[in-house]
Amino acid sequence: MSTAPHVLIIVQNLPVPLDRRVWLECQALLARGYRVSVICPKGPGDPARQHIDGVDIYKYTPAPEAEGLLGFVWEFAYSWVRTAWLSLAAWRHRPFDIIQACNPPDTFWFLALLWRIRGVKFIFDHHDLNPELFLSRFGEPTEFGQRLQYRGLSWLERRSFRTAQRITSTNESYKAVAVRRGGRRPDEVTVVRSGPDTKQMRPIYPANPRPADGINLTYLGIMGPQDGVDQVLLVMDELVHRRGLTQVTATLLGFGDCLEDLRKQSTALGLDDHVTFTGRVDRVAIAEHLSRADIGLCPDLKTPLNDLSTMNKTMEYMSYGLPAVSFDLVETRVSGGDTLLYVPSGDIAAFADAVEKLIDDPTLRVALGEKARERVSTQLDWRPQAEAYVAVFDEVSGFSQPGPAVPDDGTKPECDAQGRRYVDLDDAVEFARFLRERRAP
């Protein structure tokens, strides 16, 4: 293909550029000469059309929050129709050559199949295991309706796998599912981990550091039924009310179906003076909060979905040199290695013990923070993942343009785009001091 291919990326569960993985993918494709458009739901205050950093973004008003089977069917149908309509608008503006659909849900394979009539190819970006999500939320299906739902999800997943020319999976566990359940050859599935761009995602000196005599815990992520954020509140209740650690606060960054219930739970537990819910946060706010925090929290319980999923928050904590505590999950150990403290799933006392151990031992916090930053920047960084990602598109399209998928001018800026000063990671003494105090000198 001599002219630059146009890639249309479809994502339903998050707006763009808030979806970090999808936004990094967009930038990698642009850097290698591709043209990129995105269809996604609107975030609060978003316009219907945006052009950001070279990406054309088409947005629709999301469906109301789903309740029950009929609610989820309506949400999927509504989102599918809105996406299909916007794909026509994107085509009229500039015909596209490749559709990349990100799940959940596993429904856009049919739209890709319709566009195949026009010669459009399909790449499936495998973000979630929907059958495992069902099992994690509802258990093994026993009733007829449950079995029907589970089989439907499994069928949709197979269609996504089998319709795609190529598949990109977030880790080896997901790749194994694509091979085993999807019937794909291993060479048709490429692992593209959702690693952070660690040259951009790095500690700053926070404008609003926590009190010198305090300890701040943080959670970053979606707040859905499977994410275990209620476990954070139980841990805080244990630390504050049973162990008397009244200097401990927690900042919970993110949004989701359970946010209001979590606020109510916090109030019921008497934690409102110790727990802050920020709601939706952007990259600017994330840098501030993860730079001022002392300990990251990974409260995802061991379920069929969580055990095999890569948790982005784990690597984001590591990028900011945050030691973290996690329930013991297979793929979290792959990401975190020996830089996290792991405890048995659901054991609130053990989780609180691990947090208290880090509170009482600043030297351990520094050592784990240093190891975490080293591991994420040398083994989990987005740059090699971006090369693997773009190579899939080069193979499918026949297009190839030299140059890195993540350009690097070799400079080391002292400040970020907001003028906030970066911590000098090459100064080992200063970095260790920062990890201990989480504030400017």
C-alpha positions in Angstrom: 0.0 0.0 0.0 1.7 3.2 -1.2 -0.6 5.8 0.5 -0.8 6.1 4.3 -3.6 3.8 5.5 -6.4 5.2 7.6 -7.2 3.3 10.8 -10.6 3.6 12.6 -10.4 2.6 16.3 -13.6 1.7 18.1 -13.8 1.8 21.9 -17.0 1.7 24.0 -16.1 1.5 27.7 -14.1 4.8 28.0 -13.8 8.1 26.2 -10.6 9.0 24.3 -8.0 10.3 25.2 -8.9 9.2 28.7 -8.3 5.6 27.7 -4.6 5.5 28.1 -3.9 2.4 26.1 -6.0 3.5 23.1 -4.4 7.0 23.2 -0.9 5.6 23.2 -1.9 3.3 20.3 -3.2 6.3 18.3 0.1 8.2 18.8 2.2 5.2 17.8 0.2 4.8 14.6 0.5 8.5 13.8 4.2 8.5 14.4 4.6 5.7 11.8 2.6 7.6 9.2 -0.9 6.2 9.6 -4.0 8.3 9.7 -6.2 7.7 12.7 -9.8 8.2 13.7 -11.6 7.1 16.9 -15.2 6.4 17.7 -16.0 6.4 21.5 -18.6 7.6 24.0 -18.5 11.2 25.3 -17.1 12.1 28.6 -18.7 14.9 30.7 -18.7 18.1 28.7 -17.1 16.5 25.6 -18.2 17.8 22.2 -19.4 15.4 19.5 -16.3 16.0 17.3 -12.8 16.6 18.4 -9.4 16.8 16.6 -6.7 16.2 19.2 -3.0 15.8 18.3 -3.7 14.6 14.8 -6.6 12.2 15.8 -10.2 12.7 14.5 -12.5 11.7 17.3 -16.2 11.0 16.8 -18.2 10.8 20.0 -21.8 9.8 21.0 -23.8 10.3 24.1 -23.4 7.1 26.2 -26.4 5.0 27.0 -27.9 5.3 30.5 -26.4 3.0 33.2 -27.5 -0.6 32.5 -29.5 -2.6 35.0 -30.3 -6.3 34.4 -30.0 -8.3 31.3 -32.4 -6.2 29.2 -30.5 -3.1 30.3 -27.2 -4.5 29.1 -28.7 -5.7 25.8 -30.1 -2.2 25.2 -26.7 -0.6 26.1 -24.9 -2.8 23.6 -27.4 -2.4 20.9 -27.6 1.4 21.4 -23.8 1.7 21.4 -23.5 -0.5 18.3 -26.0 1.5 16.3 -24.4 4.8 17.3 -21.0 3.5 16.4 -22.2 2.1 13.1 -23.7 5.5 12.2 -20.5 7.3 13.1 -18.4 4.9 11.1 -20.4 6.1 8.1 -19.5 9.7 9.0 -15.8 8.8 9.4 -15.9 7.0 6.0 -17.5 10.1 4.3 -14.8 12.3 5.7 -12.0 9.9 4.8 -12.4 6.2 3.8 -10.6 3.9 6.2 -8.6 0.7 5.5 -8.5 -1.0 8.9 -10.9 -1.2 11.8 -9.5 -1.9 15.3 -12.2 -2.8 17.8 -11.5 -2.9 21.5 -13.6 -4.9 23.9 -15.7 -4.9 26.0 -18.2 -5.7 24.5 -17.5 -8.4 21.9 -20.0 -7.0 19.4 -18.1 -4.9 16.9 -16.9 -7.9 14.9 -20.3 -7.8 13.0 -19.7 -4.1 12.1 -16.2 -5.1 10.8 -17.8 -7.9 8.8 -20.1 -5.4 7.1 -17.3 -3.1 6.3 -15.3 -6.0 4.8 -17.5 -5.6 1.7 -15.5 -2.4 1.1 -12.2 -4.1 1.6 -11.7 -3.0 5.2 -9.6 -5.3 7.4 -10.2 -6.0 11.1 -7.8 -6.1 14.0 -9.2 -7.1 17.4 -7.6 -5.4 20.4 -8.4 -7.8 23.2 -8.8 -5.9 26.5 -11.1 -8.0 28.6 -12.4 -11.6 29.1 -16.1 -11.2 29.1 -17.0 -14.9 29.9 -14.7 -14.6 32.9 -16.3 -11.3 33.8 -19.6 -13.0 33.9 -18.2 -15.8 36.1 -16.6 -13.3 38.4 -19.8 -11.3 39.0 -22.4 -14.1 39.0 -20.5 -17.4 39.6 -21.0 -20.6 37.6 -24.3 -20.4 35.6 -26.9 -22.8 37.0 -30.2 -21.5 35.8 -31.3 -21.6 32.1 -31.2 -17.8 31.7 -27.7 -17.6 33.2 -26.4 -20.4 31.0 -27.9 -18.7 28.0 -26.1 -15.4 28.8 -22.8 -17.2 29.4 -23.1 -19.1 26.1 -24.0 -15.9 24.3 -20.9 -14.1 25.7 -18.7 -17.1 24.7 -20.2 -17.1 21.2 -19.6 -13.3 20.8 -16.0 -13.8 22.0 -15.4 -16.5 19.4 -16.8 -14.4 16.6 -14.5 -11.5 17.6 -11.5 -13.9 17.5 -12.4 -15.6 14.3 -13.5 -12.5 12.3 -10.2 -10.6 12.9 -7.3 -10.8 10.6 -5.0 -10.3 13.6 -5.4 -10.0 17.4 -3.5 -8.0 19.9 -3.7 -9.2 23.5 -2.7 -7.4 26.7 -0.7 -10.3 28.2 0.2 -14.0 27.7 -2.8 -15.2 29.6 -5.1 -13.5 27.2 -3.1 -14.7 24.2 -3.6 -18.3 25.5 -7.3 -17.7 25.6 -7.3 -16.4 22.0 -5.4 -19.6 20.9 -7.4 -22.1 23.0 -11.0 -20.7 22.8 -10.6 -18.6 19.6 -8.9 -21.3 17.6 -6.2 -18.9 16.4 -2.6 -19.8 15.7 -0.1 -18.3 18.1 1.5 -16.3 15.2 -1.8 -14.6 14.6 -1.9 -13.2 18.2 0.6 -10.5 19.3 1.0 -9.6 23.0 0.9 -5.8 23.4 1.1 -5.0 27.1 -0.5 -1.8 28.3 2.8 -0.4 29.7 3.1 3.3 30.5 5.3 5.7 28.6 7.7 6.1 31.6 9.4 9.1 30.1 6.1 11.0 30.4 4.7 9.2 33.4 7.2 10.0 36.1 7.2 11.7 39.5 6.9 15.4 39.9 7.2 17.6 43.0 3.5 17.8 44.0 2.0 21.2 44.4 -0.1 20.0 47.3 2.0 17.5 49.3 0.4 15.5 52.1 1.0 16.7 55.7 4.5 15.9 56.8 3.2 13.7 59.6 0.6 11.9 57.5 0.5 8.9 55.2 -1.5 8.9 52.1 -2.8 5.7 50.4 -4.1 5.9 46.9 -6.3 3.9 44.5 -6.5 4.6 40.8 -8.9 2.9 38.5 -12.5 2.0 37.6 -14.9 1.5 40.4 -17.1 -1.4 39.2 -18.4 -4.5 41.0 -15.3 -6.6 40.0 -12.7 -4.0 41.1 -12.8 -4.5 44.8 -12.7 -0.9 45.9 -14.9 -1.7 48.8 -12.0 -3.7 50.1 -10.0 -0.4 50.4 -12.7 1.0 52.7 -12.6 -2.1 54.9 -8.8 -1.8 55.1 -9.1 1.9 56.0 -11.7 1.0 58.7 -9.2 -1.6 60.1 -6.3 0.9 60.1 -8.1 4.0 61.4 -10.7 2.6 63.8 -9.2 -0.7 65.1 -5.5 0.1 64.9 -5.7 3.8 65.7 -3.7 5.0 62.7 -5.6 8.3 62.5 -2.8 9.9 60.4 -3.6 7.7 57.4 -5.7 9.1 54.6 -6.8 7.5 51.3 -7.5 9.2 48.0 -9.6 7.1 45.5 -9.2 8.3 41.9 -11.7 7.2 39.3 -15.3 6.6 38.6 -17.7 3.7 37.8 -21.0 2.0 38.6 -20.1 1.6 42.3 -18.9 5.1 43.1 -22.1 6.3 44.8 -22.4 3.1 46.8 -18.7 3.5 47.9 -19.4 7.0 49.1 -22.3 5.7 51.2 -20.1 2.9 52.5 -17.4 5.4 53.5 -19.9 7.5 55.4 -21.4 4.4 57.1 -17.9 3.4 58.3 -17.2 6.9 59.6 -14.4 7.4 57.2 -15.4 10.7 55.5 -12.6 12.6 57.3 -10.0 10.0 56.0 -11.2 9.1 52.5 -11.4 11.4 49.5 -13.2 10.4 46.2 -12.0 12.6 43.3 -14.2 11.2 40.6 -12.9 11.2 37.0 -9.3 12.4 36.7 -7.1 13.3 33.8 -3.3 12.8 33.3 -2.5 16.1 35.0 -4.3 15.2 38.2 -3.0 11.6 38.2 0.6 12.9 38.2 -0.2 15.1 41.2 -1.9 12.5 43.2 0.5 9.6 42.5 3.5 11.8 43.2 2.1 12.9 46.6 0.9 9.4 47.7 3.0 7.0 49.9 1.4 3.6 49.1 -0.6 2.3 46.1 -3.5 -0.1 46.6 -4.5 -3.0 44.4 -7.7 -4.4 46.0 -8.8 -6.5 43.0 -10.0 -9.9 44.5 -8.9 -13.2 43.0 -11.6 -14.0 40.4 -11.5 -15.7 37.0 -11.2 -12.3 35.4 -8.9 -10.5 37.7 -6.4 -13.4 38.0 -5.6 -13.3 34.3 -5.9 -9.5 33.7 -3.1 -7.0 33.7 -4.0 -4.1 36.0 -2.9 -0.8 34.6 -2.8 0.8 38.0 -0.1 -1.5 39.1 2.3 -0.2 36.4 1.2 3.4 37.0 2.0 3.1 40.7 5.4 1.7 39.7 6.0 4.6 37.3 5.7 7.1 40.2 7.9 5.0 42.5 5.0 4.0 44.6 5.3 0.8 46.7 2.0 -1.0 46.6 0.0 -3.8 48.3 -2.0 -6.2 46.2 -4.1 -9.3 46.6 -2.1 -12.2 45.1 -3.0 -12.5 41.4 -1.2 -14.3 38.6 -0.8 -11.4 36.1 -0.2 -8.8 38.9 2.8 -10.8 39.9 4.0 -10.8 36.2 3.8 -7.0 36.2 5.0 -6.2 39.8 7.5 -9.0 40.4 9.2 -8.4 43.7 8.4 -4.7 43.9 4.9 -5.2 45.5 3.7 -6.8 48.8 1.2 -9.6 48.1 -1.4 -10.9 50.5 -4.1 -13.6 50.2 -7.2 -12.5 48.3 -9.9 -11.1 50.6 -7.7 -11.1 53.8 -8.4 -7.6 55.1 -6.2 -8.1 58.2 -3.2 -9.3 56.1 -3.7 -6.4 53.7 -3.8 -3.9 56.6 -0.7 -5.7 58.1 1.2 -5.1 54.8 0.1 -1.5 54.6 1.2 -0.9 58.3 4.5 -2.6 57.5 5.2 0.0 54.8 4.0 2.8 57.1 6.3 1.8 59.8 9.3 1.2 57.5 10.2 4.2 55.3 13.4 2.5 54.2 11.4 -0.4 52.8 9.1 2.1 51.0 12.1 3.7 49.4 13.6 0.4 48.4 10.4 -0.9 46.8 9.8 2.4 45.1 13.2 2.4 43.6 12.9 -1.2 42.4 9.4 -0.5 41.0 10.5 2.5 39.0 13.5 0.5 37.6 11.4 -2.5 36.7 8.6 -0.5 34.9 11.1 1.7 33.0 13.3 -1.2 31.8 10.9 -4.1 31.4 7.4 -2.8 31.0 7.7 0.5 29.2 5.3 1.3 26.3 8.1 1.9 23.7 8.8 -1.8 22.8 5.1 -2.5 23.0 4.4 0.2 20.5 6.8 -1.3 18.0 5.1 -4.7 18.4 1.7 -3.0 18.0 2.5 -1.0 14.8 4.2 -4.1 13.3 0.7 -5.8 13.3 -0.7 -3.0 11.2 2.3 -3.0 8.9 1.7 -6.7 8.3 -2.0 -6.4 7.7 -1.8 -3.3 5.5 1.4 -3.9 3.7 2.4 -0.3 4.6 5.7 0.5 6.3 7.4 3.7 7.2 10.8 3.9 9.0 11.1 5.5 12.3 10.3 4.8 15.9 6.7 4.3 17.0 7.4 6.6 20.0 9.7 9.4 18.9 12.4 10.5 21.3 14.4 13.6 20.8 16.9 12.6 23.4 16.2 15.5 25.7 15.3 15.3 29.4 13.0 18.1 30.2 13.1 19.5 33.8 9.4 20.3 33.8 6.1 18.8 32.4 3.7 20.7 30.1 2.1 22.3 33.2 5.4 23.7 34.4 5.7 21.2 37.3 9.2 20.2 38.1 10.2 16.5 37.5 12.1 14.6 40.2 15.7 14.0 39.0 15.6 10.2 38.7 19.4 10.1 37.9 20.2 11.6 41.3 19.9 8.6 43.5 20.2 10.5 46.7 17.5 13.0 45.8 15.2 10.3 44.4 15.5 8.3 47.6 14.7 11.5 49.7 11.7 12.2 47.5 10.4 8.7 47.9 10.6 9.0 51.7 9.1 12.5 51.9 7.0 12.8 48.7 7.6 16.6 48.5 10.1 19.1 47.1 13.3 19.6 49.1 
